[in-house]
Amino acid sequence: MVVESLSPHSLTYLTSNRRAIFSLCLFILCLLAAAPVAFAQREYTVIKPRERSTNETVAITRKASQPTKGVLQVVLDPVISGKVVITDVKGRVLDSADAGEDGQATFELKRGQSYVVKASSPGFVGAERKSPVLKAATSVRLQLKGQFAKLELPGLPKGAQVLIDGVPRATADKSVVVLDNLEPGRHTLLVQHPEYNDYQAILNDLEAGIGYLYPMSTILTKVAKLTVLGLPDTRILIDGEVQGVINPDGVVRIDYELEKASEHTISAQLLGYQTWSQRVTLSPGTRSITVELDPIPTSAGVTDFFDNLSLWNAPATWKITSDARKKRLEVRGEQLGTLRDKTYRDFVISFKLWLNDGKGATWAIRVDKEGRNYYLFHLAGPKSTIFTPKRLYTYLVKDGAMTEVSTPFPVLVDLNQTSSYNIEILVKDHEIKQLITDDQSGDVNDLGAWTDTTPAKEKFLYGSFGFRAFSDEVFTVDDLTITLDLKQFKGK
């Protein structure tokens, strides 16, 4: 057999044009950066069976055991192993044998007759022909035409799955897998095993009747196949070395090489969040890890008299209003507005409130950076059309979906459109306490304490503060103050 090694195509025709080379390299780098799957660029070995020359003679060394018999030697072209079957002219099978690596099979048959010789070999179209009348020694050559390419994969671990173009084709039950029925052309090879790295490669221009040897023992290594879930852009480190970054879909997959189970430190880092770290035992195989990052709390409170909206991620429906004395914030529209770049855990907040149309007011506590998870409280005013008036409603907004999580609490102070009210809120751990004071009468109403007991409560420990409207309500706020000194809360 003739053995050849494939190599990358030459780019010498570009050597005279440096700009073209630079542009090509830049284009390739961009493609690699955007590609979701990395394809290996490994050479494989091409095994071409030797083709016999037209005048090649094959010596027949075997002699017939009886005078009435002769020796029929069948020669396959190209030189390949295969199956040879001898029948009479009526199609009855008389004998069969395997042609070895020399591509030959020898038969002892009755002299003076012609025989039908059939040959087959994996990856080739079968051939047959009628032999000349058999004499003492007669040779018959059969030309076999390639039909499929053959791929040999030695060095596979037991249980490895071999996929061609995404379709499972074999599972290794021994160290070598042979696929002898690949259509000529371009294919994608993928080898997968639960305890080894996935390996993917492009097989270009496979030819019919040709064998391709692709050793796997030096390619596949034992790995812990980690699926890490968390916030996008989070860096994942193992023993202090960066192994990957979580993708926009919240997942990153990491193959971490190791021969046997051992302890390692997995860490997660994201700007604006506290570093997460965990000591775990990793072993070859699949494992899923969820990273729960806690935001870095804001180190100081804030005071806003609403001269402008510079401190807020404000919806377009918000506006600053003013009277003869001072400016205030008018809130309308269902879009949530939050304090910009603020993250609080435990804090006290107070603000002045006017119920412009008497329908109510709504505020949000511990809003995450995406604005999809937070606590929401709605104070239903005396003219509310969608809620029972003079009630405080409590909601949990999780992944953008709002759920009422408490029985509405009655509000005992006189809610109207002319008075102003001071709202004071204590947020500590999983508990939220609220007070409302009528600035005109001085009446104080303790709105009680609500404690989050939901399974997701640990995800609601950090966030910003904000306002929004339910339906078409309009309300005004002013003199907002947030402090981290919990003793400033006037309630119990």
C-alpha positions in Angstrom: 0.0 0.0 0.0 1.0 3.6 -0.6 0.7 5.9 2.5 0.5 9.6 2.1 0.0 12.5 4.6 -2.4 15.4 3.9 -1.0 18.9 4.5 -2.6 22.4 4.3 -2.8 24.0 0.9 0.0 26.3 0.1 -0.5 30.1 0.2 2.7 30.9 -1.7 0.7 32.7 -4.4 0.0 35.5 -1.8 3.6 36.1 -0.7 4.0 39.0 -3.0 1.1 40.8 -1.5 1.4 41.5 2.2 -1.8 43.5 2.4 -3.8 40.5 1.0 -2.1 38.2 3.6 -2.9 40.5 6.4 -6.6 40.9 5.3 -6.9 37.1 5.0 -5.5 36.5 8.4 -7.8 39.1 10.0 -10.8 37.5 8.3 -9.9 34.1 9.6 -9.4 35.4 13.1 -12.8 37.0 13.0 -14.4 33.8 11.8 -12.7 31.8 14.6 -13.9 34.3 17.2 -17.5 34.1 16.0 -17.6 30.3 15.5 -19.7 28.5 18.2 -17.6 25.3 17.8 -13.9 25.0 17.4 -12.8 22.6 14.7 -9.5 20.8 15.0 -6.9 21.3 12.3 -5.2 17.9 12.6 -3.6 16.0 9.8 -4.7 12.5 9.2 -3.1 9.7 7.1 -4.4 8.7 3.7 -4.1 5.0 2.8 -4.4 4.4 -1.0 -4.6 0.8 -2.1 -2.0 0.0 -4.8 -3.3 -0.2 -8.3 -1.9 -3.0 -10.4 -0.2 -2.2 -13.7 -1.9 -3.5 -16.9 1.1 -5.9 -17.6 1.6 -7.0 -14.0 1.9 -10.8 -13.8 1.0 -12.8 -10.7 2.9 -16.1 -10.2 0.6 -19.1 -9.5 2.6 -21.4 -7.1 -0.1 -23.7 -6.1 -0.6 -27.0 -7.9 -3.8 -29.1 -8.3 -4.0 -32.2 -6.2 -5.7 -34.3 -8.9 -5.0 -34.5 -12.7 -8.7 -33.7 -13.4 -8.5 -30.4 -11.5 -6.8 -27.1 -12.2 -6.0 -24.0 -10.1 -7.9 -20.7 -10.6 -6.2 -17.7 -9.2 -8.3 -14.6 -8.6 -6.5 -11.3 -8.5 -8.2 -8.1 -7.2 -7.3 -4.7 -8.6 -6.5 -2.5 -6.7 -4.7 -4.7 -4.1 -7.3 -5.0 -1.4 -8.7 -7.7 0.8 -12.2 -9.0 0.0 -14.5 -11.9 -0.4 -14.4 -14.1 -3.6 -17.2 -16.4 -4.5 -17.0 -19.0 -7.3 -20.3 -20.2 -9.0 -21.0 -22.3 -12.0 -22.7 -20.8 -15.1 -26.1 -21.6 -13.5 -25.3 -19.6 -10.4 -24.7 -22.4 -8.0 -22.0 -21.6 -5.4 -19.1 -24.0 -5.7 -16.5 -22.4 -3.4 -15.6 -19.1 -1.6 -12.5 -17.7 0.0 -11.1 -14.4 1.5 -8.6 -12.5 -0.6 -5.9 -11.4 1.8 -3.8 -8.3 2.0 -2.2 -9.3 -1.3 -5.5 -9.1 -3.0 -5.5 -12.8 -4.2 -7.5 -15.9 -3.6 -6.8 -19.4 -5.1 -9.3 -22.2 -5.9 -8.9 -25.8 -7.0 -11.7 -26.6 -9.5 -12.5 -29.1 -12.2 -10.7 -28.6 -15.5 -12.3 -27.9 -18.8 -15.1 -25.6 -17.5 -15.7 -21.9 -17.2 -16.7 -20.4 -13.9 -18.3 -17.1 -12.7 -16.0 -15.2 -10.4 -17.6 -12.7 -8.0 -15.6 -10.4 -5.7 -16.7 -7.8 -3.0 -14.9 -5.6 -0.5 -16.2 -3.0 1.9 -16.3 0.4 0.3 -16.1 -0.9 -3.3 -18.7 -1.8 -5.9 -18.8 -5.6 -6.3 -17.5 -7.1 -9.6 -17.9 -10.3 -11.5 -16.7 -12.0 -14.7 -16.7 -15.3 -16.4 -13.4 -17.1 -16.4 -11.7 -18.7 -19.4 -12.0 -22.5 -19.6 -9.9 -23.7 -16.7 -6.6 -25.4 -17.5 -3.8 -26.5 -15.2 -3.5 -22.9 -13.9 -5.6 -19.9 -14.9 -5.6 -16.3 -13.6 -8.6 -14.0 -13.5 -8.3 -10.3 -12.7 -11.3 -8.4 -11.2 -11.4 -4.6 -11.3 -13.2 -3.1 -8.3 -14.3 0.5 -8.3 -14.4 2.5 -5.2 -17.9 3.4 -3.8 -17.3 4.7 -0.3 -14.4 6.1 1.8 -13.2 4.3 4.9 -12.4 6.0 8.2 -10.3 4.2 10.9 -10.3 5.6 14.4 -7.9 3.7 16.7 -7.3 4.6 20.3 -11.0 5.3 21.3 -12.1 4.7 24.9 -14.8 2.1 25.3 -18.3 3.7 25.0 -17.1 6.6 22.8 -19.7 7.8 20.3 -18.7 8.6 16.8 -20.9 11.0 14.8 -20.6 11.9 11.2 -22.4 15.1 10.1 -24.2 15.1 13.5 -25.6 11.6 13.0 -24.4 8.8 15.4 -22.6 6.1 13.3 -20.8 3.9 15.9 -20.2 3.3 19.5 -16.7 2.0 20.4 -16.9 -1.5 22.0 -13.1 -1.9 21.4 -10.2 0.4 20.8 -10.7 0.8 17.0 -13.8 1.9 15.1 -13.9 1.5 11.4 -16.5 3.2 9.2 -16.2 1.9 5.6 -19.4 3.4 4.1 -18.8 7.2 4.1 -20.0 9.0 1.0 -17.2 10.8 -0.9 -16.8 14.5 -0.1 -16.7 16.7 3.0 -17.8 15.5 6.4 -17.7 16.6 10.0 -16.4 14.2 12.5 -17.4 14.4 16.2 -16.2 12.0 18.9 -18.0 12.2 22.3 -17.5 10.4 25.6 -18.9 11.4 29.1 -15.4 11.4 30.6 -13.4 12.7 27.7 -13.2 16.0 25.8 -15.4 16.3 22.7 -13.4 16.3 19.6 -14.6 17.7 16.3 -12.8 18.0 13.0 -13.5 18.6 9.3 -12.7 15.8 6.9 -12.2 17.4 3.5 -12.5 15.8 0.1 -12.8 12.1 1.1 -12.4 9.9 -2.0 -14.2 6.6 -2.8 -12.0 3.5 -2.2 -9.5 5.4 0.0 -8.8 4.7 3.7 -8.2 7.5 6.2 -6.4 6.7 9.5 -7.2 9.2 12.3 -5.4 8.1 15.6 -7.4 9.3 18.7 -5.2 8.2 21.6 -3.3 11.4 21.7 -6.4 13.6 21.0 -8.8 12.5 23.7 -8.0 13.3 27.3 -10.0 12.7 30.5 -11.9 15.9 31.5 -14.5 17.1 34.0 -17.2 18.4 31.6 -18.6 21.4 33.5 -21.8 23.3 32.7 -21.7 26.5 34.7 -24.8 28.7 35.0 -24.8 32.3 36.1 -24.8 35.9 35.0 -23.5 36.7 31.6 -19.9 37.9 31.3 -18.9 36.2 34.6 -15.4 34.9 34.5 -15.0 31.3 35.8 -11.7 30.3 37.4 -10.4 27.0 38.6 -7.5 27.1 41.0 -7.0 30.8 40.1 -6.8 30.3 36.3 -9.5 31.6 34.0 -11.2 28.7 32.2 -14.1 30.5 30.5 -16.7 33.4 30.5 -20.4 32.8 30.9 -22.2 33.6 27.6 -25.1 35.9 27.0 -27.5 32.9 27.5 -26.2 32.4 31.0 -24.2 29.2 30.4 -20.6 28.3 29.7 -19.3 24.8 29.1 -15.8 24.0 30.3 -13.7 20.9 29.7 -11.2 20.7 32.6 -8.4 18.1 32.1 -7.8 15.7 35.0 -7.1 12.0 35.2 -8.9 11.2 38.5 -11.1 12.8 41.2 -9.4 15.6 43.0 -10.2 18.8 44.9 -10.2 22.2 43.2 -11.4 25.7 43.9 -13.9 27.2 41.5 -14.3 30.9 41.6 -16.6 33.4 39.7 -15.8 37.1 39.2 -18.0 39.8 37.7 -17.6 43.6 38.0 -20.0 45.0 40.6 -20.5 41.6 42.4 -18.7 39.9 45.2 -16.4 37.1 44.2 -18.0 33.7 44.6 -15.8 30.7 45.5 -16.3 27.1 46.4 -14.1 24.1 47.1 -15.3 21.1 45.2 -14.2 17.6 44.2 -14.1 17.3 40.4 -13.9 14.0 38.6 -14.0 12.9 34.9 -17.6 13.2 33.7 -20.4 15.7 33.5 -21.3 18.1 36.2 -23.5 21.2 36.5 -22.6 24.2 38.7 -24.8 27.2 39.4 -23.0 30.4 40.4 -25.0 32.7 42.7 -23.3 36.1 42.8 -24.2 38.8 45.4 -23.9 42.4 44.3 -21.4 44.7 46.1 -23.7 46.9 48.1 -23.5 50.7 47.7 -21.4 52.1 50.5 -23.4 55.2 51.1 -27.0 56.4 51.1 -28.5 59.1 48.8 -30.7 62.2 49.1 -32.6 63.6 46.2 -34.7 66.8 46.1 -35.5 66.2 42.4 -34.0 69.3 40.9 -33.4 67.0 38.0 -33.4 63.3 37.1 -29.6 62.8 37.0 -29.7 60.1 39.7 -32.3 58.0 37.9 -32.8 55.6 35.1 -35.9 57.5 34.3 -38.6 56.5 31.8 -39.7 59.1 29.3 -43.1 59.5 31.0 -41.5 60.9 34.2 -41.0 64.7 34.5 -39.9 67.3 37.0 -42.6 69.7 38.0 -42.3 72.9 40.0 -44.5 75.3 42.0 -43.6 78.6 43.6 -41.5 76.9 46.2 -39.7 73.8 44.8 -39.4 71.0 42.3 -40.9 67.6 42.5 -41.0 64.3 40.6 -44.2 63.4 38.8 -44.5 59.6 38.1 -46.7 58.2 35.4 -46.5 55.2 33.1 -46.0 51.5 33.9 -42.3 51.5 33.0 -40.1 51.1 36.1 -37.6 53.8 36.9 -34.7 53.2 39.3 -31.8 54.9 41.1 -28.8 54.6 38.8 -25.8 52.5 39.9 -27.2 51.9 43.4 -27.2 48.5 45.1 -28.5 48.2 48.6 -29.0 45.3 50.9 -30.3 46.6 54.3 -31.4 50.3 54.3 -34.1 52.8 55.4 -35.8 55.0 52.8 -38.2 57.8 53.3 -40.0 60.1 50.8 -42.9 62.6 50.5 -45.9 61.4 48.5 -48.9 63.2 46.8 -51.8 61.2 45.2 -52.4 63.5 42.3 -55.5 61.7 40.9 -56.3 59.7 44.1 -55.7 56.4 42.4 -52.5 55.4 44.2 -48.7 55.1 44.1 -46.3 52.2 43.5 -42.6 51.7 44.6 -40.1 48.9 44.0 -37.5 47.6 46.4 -34.2 45.7 45.6 -34.5 45.9 41.9 -31.8 43.8 40.2 -29.6 45.3 37.4 -31.8 43.9 34.7 -34.9 45.2 36.3 -36.6 41.8 36.2 -36.5 40.8 39.9 -37.7 42.9 42.8 -40.4 43.5 45.4 -43.3 45.8 44.4 -45.7 47.6 46.7 -48.8 49.4 45.6 -50.7 51.9 47.7 -54.3 51.9 46.4 -55.7 55.4 46.7 -59.3 56.4 47.6 -60.2 56.6 43.9 -58.6 53.4 42.7 -60.5 51.7 39.9 -58.6 48.4 39.8 -57.9 47.8 43.5 -59.8 47.9 46.8 -59.1 51.5 47.9 -56.9 52.2 51.0 -55.0 49.0 50.9 -51.3 48.2 50.6 -50.6 45.4 48.0 -47.4 43.3 48.0 -46.0 41.6 44.9 -42.9 39.6 44.0 -41.6 40.2 40.5 -39.5 37.3 39.4 -38.0 37.1 35.9 -40.5 39.8 34.8 -43.6 37.9 36.1 -45.6 39.6 38.9 -47.2 37.5 41.7 -49.2 38.8 44.6 -47.6 37.3 47.8 -49.6 38.8 50.7 -53.1 39.7 51.8 -53.6 43.5 51.2 -53.0 45.4 54.4 -55.6 48.1 55.3 -54.4 51.7 55.4 -56.0 53.6 58.3 -54.8 57.2 57.6 -57.1 59.4 55.5 -55.9 59.1 52.0 -56.9 62.1 49.8 -55.7 64.2 46.9 -54.8 67.3 49.0 -52.6 66.0 51.8 -49.0 64.9 51.5 -47.8 61.7 53.2 -44.4 60.6 54.5 -43.6 57.1 53.5 -40.9 55.4 55.6 -39.6 51.9 54.8 -37.1 49.6 56.7 -35.6 46.8 54.6 -33.6 44.3 56.5 -32.7 40.7 55.5 -35.9 39.2 54.2 -38.2 41.5 56.1 -39.8 44.9 55.0 -41.5 47.2 57.4 -43.5 50.3 56.3 -45.0 53.4 57.9 -47.2 56.1 56.4 -47.7 59.5 58.1 -50.3 62.1 57.2 -48.4 65.3 57.2 -51.6 67.4 57.7 -53.1 65.5 60.6 -50.0 63.9 62.0 -51.7 60.5 62.0 -49.2 57.6 61.8 -50.2 54.2 60.4 -47.9 51.2 60.9 -48.4 49.1 57.8 -46.9 46.1 59.4 -44.0 43.8 58.5 -43.9 41.5 55.5 -41.3 38.7 55.4 -40.3 36.9 52.2 -40.7 33.2 52.8 -40.7 32.2 49.1 -38.1 29.6 47.8 -36.4 32.3 45.8 -35.9 34.7 48.7 -32.1 34.5 48.6 -32.2 36.1 45.1 -33.9 39.2 46.5 -31.3 40.4 49.0 -29.7 43.1 46.9 -30.9 45.8 44.5 -31.9 49.4 43.8 -35.1 51.4 44.5 -37.6 52.7 42.1 -41.1 53.9 41.2 -43.7 53.0 38.6 -47.4 53.4 38.0 -50.1 50.8 37.9 -52.4 51.5 34.9 -53.0 55.3 34.5 -52.4 56.5 38.1 -50.3 59.7 38.6 -48.5 60.6 41.8 -45.7 62.9 42.9 -42.7 62.3 45.2 -40.1 64.6 46.8 -37.4 64.7 49.5 -36.2 61.1 49.0 -33.6 59.9 51.4 -31.9 56.5 51.7 -29.6 55.7 54.7 -27.8 52.6 55.7 -28.3 53.4 59.4 -31.2 51.2 60.3 -31.7 53.0 63.6 -33.2 55.9 61.7 -36.4 54.0 61.1 -39.0 55.5 63.4 -41.2 52.4 63.6 -40.9 49.4 65.9 
